[in-house]
Amino acid sequence: MENVVSVSNMRKSDAHTIEHHISGKELMKKAAEGVFSSIDFTQKRVAIICGSGNNGGDGYALAEICADNNIICSVFRTSERFSEDGLYYCKRAEKKGIFIDIFDEDTDLEEYDIIVDCIFGTGFKGEPEGLAKTAIEKINNSGTYVVSVDINSGLNGDSGIAKCAVKSNLTVSIGYYKTGMFLNDAPKYIKKLVNKDIGIHLEQQQYHLIEKSQTEHFMGYGSEIMTSEEFCEKFRLDLNEIDFVNAVVAKSCQTKKILIIKNTKTFMIADQTYVYFQADYAKTKD
């Protein structure tokens, strides 16, 4: 079974790996290689939209790989800022002669065959603003094949809540799946989801992704099936204010019932001790 983790667990695992095993720059390169191996970029015109953080750094590293494979690639930045490792790969991309420019309202994305979304990572919360919001809207209106790196920009990595997010044909999760990829609004934005193992050492094993056929084992036996909205209504909770996964686990323990949160294309199952996720669009094995 594939692991599913919270954003905080992912950050701790990433930091531990960088401190004791693999450098941040090497992890960024591995992430880009994972994305490159997930789709055929051959003879495609590629636009990579980069934000200011390490997710944007993955995009610059991907641009360098595209250049090394003779793939036409343009990079558009939604911010003047860089992470340390992101700046390193941006400079490498510039040395390869890759076109890099600031994204603006006049940027035309319709001439590309593939758009790669590297604007926001899993730690994003709230609603996109400024150039980032403009870029997300233009990506969604482009009619072009879209690949989101690690998570769809604008989607909350823990809760799956989004007010404005990239709609992808493919999302390439890096390291481990995150809970927000299977909850609430996620099915509206993710068409297909895969995960790429890049050697991150997991600090804490939390949850697992299971096959759809396995969800049948939890039906009956006093289990209760409801949507996210029904769950919040029943227990008088505000979906936008709670830690959703922990809230479901707590109520499972309190009621001594298996709680099954069923939304469009997804399941979350809490049986007091373990938590499982299932999504029609997610690949369970790499």
Summary of the structure (lengths in Angstrom):
residues: 286
radius of gyration: 19.1
end to end distance: 10.5
largest distance: 61.9
contacts: 1023
relative contact order: 0.15
helix: 35%
strand: 22%
